[in-house]
């Protein structure tokens, strides 16, 4: 008699598992709504700032012999993240495709919270002292001279703070040792500035509260794919040159968000949760009755 209870218990566990799927969401990818990269020295050609090429790190100019300091300021809109969520993980993903001025190892680059609000046009690339100040570093990554690819910084604590009410002034990529030129510099998108697939982005995984009510779906516009035959931008010359694309500060674009910002996938409707509760309760009552009759 007791053995006959096992299939019934398993059945009700399966029903409950269907009725209570996890509230964890698929990763949400959030792209910058504005960003600017700056360096402290005139590169010899092009500009010492860019809204499409993002340098970070410090180095000694091969031709000038001067110390050169680079930073990239990036702001991500978080308005698509529901209130009251629990952030499981948040990662900054940056595509680095150029390293210089020469081979480097142990090139430690860090992510810092930007301490004050800023705008692209407000970052003074002619005056390092006017650059927006930074908070303490939250993540460090070794970005050594290597093949181009994606580098990842864990910024979970930073995003948790923003969603918890701390001012979202964006983040800054810079050398882990802000005063040292030993680590050389890295440049994100220097050779692929025209390719939207190399934009930096935040990858956020979160869970929803049990009482969450999804908002109505809103359409979004993903980045456009690279056109067939499109070639990356060539490395500017002379060797000291960092930017040569002739870009100018532009008005802040609208946020580019992936995936769709409608109802998150996997969210359980309230009526399905209720069915699950009823099924579990009925199963317990049934099993107890069978147990009593078998005694």
PyMOL commands that set and color helices and strands:
alter all, ss='L'
color gray80, all
select helices_A, chain A and resi 4-19+128-130+156-163+196-198+270-294
alter helices_A, ss='H'
color red, helices_A
select strands_A, chain A and resi 28-39+49-50+54-60+67-76+86-100+108-114+134-142+149-154+171-175+184-188+201-207+257-258
alter strands_A, ss='S'
color yellow, strands_A
deselect
rebuild
show_as cartoon
